[in-house]
Amino acid sequence: MPEKTDAATAEKTELKKYQPLVYLTAFTAALAGLLFGLDVGVISGALAFIARAFSASTLEQEWVVSSLLWGAVAGTLISGVISRRYGRRTTLLLAAAVFALGSILSMLAQSAGILIGCRVFLGLAVGMASFTAPLYLSEIAPARIRGALISMYQLMITIGIVLAFLSDTFFASYFKFHGVTGGHWRIMLGILVVPATVMFIGVFFLPESPRWLFLKGRKQEAGRVLARVRADGEEIARETAEIAAELEQENAGWRMFRRNGNFRRAVFLGIGLQVVQQLTGINVVMYYAPRIFQAAGFADTAEQMWGTVLVGVVNVLATFIAIAFVDRWGRKPIMYTGFLVMGVSMCVVGLAMPPAAPLAAGEVPVRAFISIAALLTFIIGFAASAGPIIWVICSEIYPLAGRDFGITCSTATNWIVNGVVGLTFLSLLEGIGPRATFLLYGGLEAVFIIFFLLWVPETKDVSLEKISANLLAGKKLREIGRGRGT
């Protein structure tokens, strides 16, 4: 017993050694996740009002939702070039500026088509943020707390989503109370310029990634940044030596992908991980939460909006589970638990869905409450596992020389699959029905467990350079996280 107590005390003492700037930097960079979440969440509550304002068809509504995601694909693809050439910090600044401008343009849109175009532009910022923030955090965080700090990015996404849900519900209720019948959605979309401006100002005070500075030959600047964000001189010397050794790789990006089969394995693994995250069905819930509550039997608009807020709150709270345990239990044990919870929950949602059309307002069947309880359990399973941890692993598995390229590929995949999900969900609901749709997503979770068993490594407590060395030495993918080192 004393040995365990001493170990726990030693761990707490070691974590206290890290400079406060590490945590401040992580929080500021994670504001990109807040904006990401705001833009994802705001459309859920605004969609019904947009549909009425423009008499939008089902297909147009799907495009209003998914247009942001296709813009994010483009934003991700250009981020690799911008981030490598101009730095992680500059890319985050550009993302914040596009967030602000895109929010204003979306608010002023005069037709569904124009709004779709504005949301494609806004998606550029979402793509740049989703690419750069986890990359930046992985490169500046100490190995012992890297998982938790990158998970902060996902936490900010969930906070952004719930704030967007609350904002939508507030404006909808406020305008209804005052008898205003139009304009709700414009304020819902335009209010996002405020946090975008805050992020833009905050990023000015961030240091540049020390690994990017090494990549550009600016070793003295990199050393100064490490001195500000690492515990002691020994840790700085060790990390500097590891980065220098890794930079001896001659190839980068596309050339490395073509010439190095080991690097290609990591790229394909990252792509697979992002496909897994999106096909869990999380964004089906986030984009169309009011429609899901309607399908479950809640016909009243107020019930649907407040139900959506509840989804967002549960999403935020459950993310703390991942932050607390990702660097203690490891990535894979949490993921296995998450897949099990998500799979069972989605199947229960499907089986409990009313087979007929929703009842009138006030006539909510018991099975509707069972369905929603299972839906909230699914949210807990996702937020505690696949939500943050997929981003963590994808930021860890690539060697420095090819990291921009690898994360570009995996993040672009996230948005492509995300877009397909957003573009097809309403059609699935109308085509095969709510029950079959949710059972389909639930069945996929078993496939994902097998994927993790066969190919995904455990990267807990392992330095980025050690993971890279194992990968390039030809070790099996599931074994590249072996060998502890900070």
N, C-alpha and C positions, 0 to 999 in steps of 0.2 A: 504493500500500500504506500509506504513512504517513497518508493522509487517512482510510482506513478505520479504522486504529488510533486516530487522534485522535477520530473520531466515536464509536467504541465506548467510549473512555475518558470522553468527555463525557457519554455516556448513563449510564454507571455513576455518575459524579459527581452527575448530576442526580437519579438515583434515591436516592442516599444522603442527599439533602437532606430527604427526607420524614421527618416525625417518627416515632419508634418507636411512638407511640400509634396511628398509622394501622394498623400491622401487628398490634399487640396487639388493637385494636378489631376488625379483620377476623377474627382468629382466634377471639375470644370469640363474635362474632355467628355465625361459621360452626359453632359448637357445635350450633346448631339443625340443621344438616345431619347432624351425628353422630347425634343422636337420631332424625332422619328415617331414616337408614340402619339404625340398630339396629332400629327397628320394622319396616322393610321386610324386613331380613335374618332376623330372629329367627323369623319364621313358617315360613321354608323348612325349617329343621331340626326345628321343633316340630310341624309339621303331622301327620306320621305318628303321633306319640304322642297328639296331640289326637284324631285319627280313631279310634284304638284305644280311648281312654278313654271317648269318647262314642258309639262305633259310628256315626260320621258317614258319611253317604252322599257320593257325588261332589259333588252339588249343595251339601250343607252344607259340605264342604271348600272349595269355590269361594267360598262366602259368608264363611267364616272368613277367607280371604285377602283378598277384595275389600271386606269391610265397612269395613276401615281406610280404604280409598280413597274410599268414598262419604262417610265422615265427613270426610275431607280436603276434599271438594268443599264441604261446608257450612262447614268451618273457613276455607277460602279466601274464601267469599262474605261471611262476617262480618268477616274481617280488613280488608277495604277500609274499612269504616265505623269499626272500632276504631282502625286505624292512622291514618286521617285525623283523627279526633277527638281521640285520646289520645296519639298518637305511636308511632313505630316501636319505641322501647325498651320502652314499656309493653306493646305487643303481644307482644314476645319474652318478657317476664316471664310474661305470662298463658299463653303457649304452654308454657313450662317447667313451670308449675304443673299444667297439664292433662296433660302428659306423665307427671309423677310419679303423679298420682292415677289416671290411666287404666291405668298399668302395674300398680298395686296391685289395681285392680278386675278386670283381666284374669286376674291370677294366682289370684284367689279364685272365678272363675266355676265354677258347678256344672252347667252344661249347655252344649251347643253353641249354643243360642239365646241364653243369657245372655252367653256369650263373644262372640258376634257383636255384641250390643248394646254390650258394653264396648269392643270394638275400633272401633265407630262413634264412641264418645266419644273414644277415643284418637286417632282420625283427625282430630278437631277440632284437636288440637295440631299434627299433621303438616301440615295445611292452613295453619294460622296461621304456622308456621315457614317453610314453602316459599314463602309469599307475602312475608313480612316480611324474612327474612334477605337475599335477593338485592336487594330494594328498598333496604334500609338500607345495604348494602355499596356499591351503585351511587351512592348519594347522599353517601357520606362519602369515597369513594376518589378520588384524583386521576386525571385522564383517562389519564395515561401508564401507570398500573399498574392501571386499573379492571378490565380483563379478567382479570388474574392473581388479583386479590383476590376477585372474584366466583367464579372457578374454585376458590378455596379452599373455598367452600361445597360444591361438588360433590365435592371431595377428601374432605371430612369425611363426606359421605354414603357414599362408597365405604369409608372407614375404618370407619364404623359398621356397614356390611353385613358386612365381613370379621370384625369383632369379634363380631358376632352369630353368624356361622357358626362361629367358633372356640369361642364360649361354648356353643352348641348341641352341638357335637361333643364338647367336654370333659364336659359334664354327661351326655350319652348314654353316653359311654365309662365315666365314673365310676360311674354307677348300674348299668351292665351288669356291671362288674367286681365290684361289691359285691352283686350279685344282687337289686337293687331293681327291681321291675317297673313301678312307677307313680310319677307325680308329676314326671317329668322336665320336662314342658312348663311346669308352674307356676313352677319356679325360672327356666327360660329366659325367661319373660315378666316375672317380678317383678324380676329383677336390674336391669332398665332404670331403676328408680327412682333408682339411684345417679347415673348421668350426668345425669339430669334435674335432680337437686338441685344438682349442680355447675354446670350451666348457669344455673339460677335465681340462684345466688349471683354468678356471674360477670357477668351482665347488669346487676346493680346498679352496676357500675363503668364502664359504657359511657356516652359522651356521647350526647345526642340528635342525630338527623340535623339538620345545619344547614339543609338545604332545607325540612324540615318546620317548623323554627322560623321561617324566613322566611315560609312559607305562613301561619303563625299570627300574623304581625306582631311576633314577638319577635326583632327584628333585632340588638339588642345581644348577646343570648345566642348567636345564630347566629354573630356575629362572633367571639365568644370561642371557640366550638368550632372555627371555621375557623383561628383563630390557633394552636390546639393541633395541628391535623392537616394544615396546609399548609406549604410550603417557605419562603415569604417573603411580604412585604407586597404585592409586585406581583401575585403569583398570587392572593392573597386579594381584592385590589381588583378584579381582572378578573373573578373568579368571582362576587363580590358584585354587580357591575354586570350580568352576564349573568342571574343569578337574578332580580334586580329587574325587568329588562326582560321576562323570561318571565312574571312574575307579573301583568303588565298584561292577560293573557288574562282575560276576564270570566267565562267559563263553566268549569265543572268537572264531572267525573264524567258522570252520565247526560245532563245538559243539553248538555254538550260533545259527547257521542256523537250526540245527536239533531240538533244544529245545525251541526256541523262535519264535513263530508265527509272532510276530510284526516285528522282524528283517527280517524274510523271506519276508514279504510284501515289505520292503525297497529294498531287493535284486532283487525281481521280477520287481519292479518299475524301478530300475536302468537298468536292462536288457531291459525292454521295451523302455526306453528312448534312448538307444544306437541303438536299431533296428530302431526306428523312424528316428534318425539322418542319418543313412546310406541309408534308403529307400527313403529319399528325392531325391536321385539321384545325389548328389554333386560329388561323386567320379567317376561317369560315365563321368562327364564333365572334371574332373581333369586328369584322366588317358587317356582319349581318345579324348581330345580336337581337335587335328588335324583331326581325323577321322570324328568328328562331323562337323567341318568346311567343310570337303570334301563332306559329305553327304548333307550339306546345299546348295552346289553349287560352293564352292571355290576349284577349281581343282589345282591351283598353289601351290607348296610346300611352297614358301615364304609367300603367303597369309595365309596358314594354321598355320605356325610357329608364325607369328606376331599376328594373331588372338588369338593364345594361350597365348601370352604375355599379350594381352589386357584383357583376362579372369583373369589372375593372378593379374594384377594391380587393376582391379575393386574389386577383392576379398579382397585385402589388404585394400583399402580405405573404403570399406563398413564395415569392422570389427570395425573401429573406432566408428561407430554408436552404436554398442553393448557396447563398453568400456565406451562411454559417458553416456549411459542411463540405463545400467543394474542395477545400484544401485540407480537410481532415479525413473524410471517408474516401475521397478520390472521385474521378469523373464517372467511371463505369458503374460502380454500385448504385449511384444515384440515378443513372440513366436506366438501368434495368428496372428499378422500382418505379420510375416514372412511366416507362412503357406499359408496365402491368396495370398501373392505376388508370392511365389514359385509355388503354384498350377496353378494360372492363366498363369504364364509365361511358365511353362512346356507345358500346353495345346496349347498355341500360337506357341511354338517351333514345336510341333508335327503337328499342322494344316498347318503351313507355310512351312514345309519340302517339297521339290520337290518330287513328287511321282515317278519320273523316275530317271535314273542314272544321276550323275552330268554332267554338260556341260563341254565343253573344256575350257582350260585356257583363261581368258579374257571375257568369256560369262557368267557373273554372273547375275541371274535373281533377280528382285526386292524382291521376296519372300525370297530369301536367306538373304538379309539384315534385313528383318522383323524377320526372325528366329533367327539371331544372336543377334539382339537388345533384343528380348525376353529372349534369353539365358543369356545375361549380366544382365538383370533385375532379373532373377532367382538367379544369383550369389549374387547380392545385398541382396535379401531376405534371402538367406542362411547365408551369412557372418554376417549379422546384427542380426541374431536370432539363428537358430539351431546350427550353427558352434561353437560359444563359449558357449552358454547358456546351452546346454546339458551337457557339461563338468562341468560347474559351479554347476548345480543341482546335478549331480552324485557325486560330491565331498562333498556335504553338507548333504545328506539324511541319512548317516549311522552313528550309534554310534561308538565312538572311539574303543571300544573293538572288534568290527567287521568290522572296516573300511577297513582294508587291504583285507579281504575276499570279502566284498561287491564290492569294486572297481575292484578287480581281476575279479569277475564275469561280471560286466557291461562292463569293458574295453575289456575283451576277446570276449564278444558278439559283440562289435563294430567291431573287426577285423574279426570275423567269417562272419558276414553279409557283411562287406567290401569285403572280399575275394570272397564271392558268387557273389556279384555285379560285381567285376572285372573279374571274370571267366565266366560270362554269357553275358556281354553286347554285344560283337561282334557277338555272336551267335544269340542274340535277333535281332540285326540290320539285319543280314542276313536272319533270319527266318521269322519275322513278319514285318520287315521294320522299318525305322526311325520314321515314323509318329506314328504308333501304339505303339512303344517303349516309346516315350516321352509322349504320352497321358496316358499310363499306369502309369508312374511315377507321372504325374500331378494329376491323380485321387486319388492317395494315400494321398495327402496332406489333403483332407477333412476328411479322417479317423483319421489322426493325431490330428486334431483340437478336435475331440470328445474324443480322448485319454487324451488330456491335460485337457479338461473340467471335466472329471470324476475322474482322479486319481492324477494329478500332483499338488504339493503344491506351494504356493508362499513363497519364503525363503528370500526375501529382508529384510535386517536390523536385521535378527534373528541370534543369536549365534548358533554355531554348537551344543553346549550342550543343548540349549532350544529345538532345532529341535529333538535331540535324546530323550529328556525327553518326548516330546509329542508323538513320535513314540512308545516308549516303554510303554507309558501309555495307548496305544490302540486307540488313536485318528484316525479318517479316514485319509488316506494318503493325500488327498487334503487339510487337515486342520493342518498338523503337523508344518506348518510354522507360525501358529498364536501365537501371544504373542511376542512383540518386546523385544529385549534385546541384548546387546553387550558384 
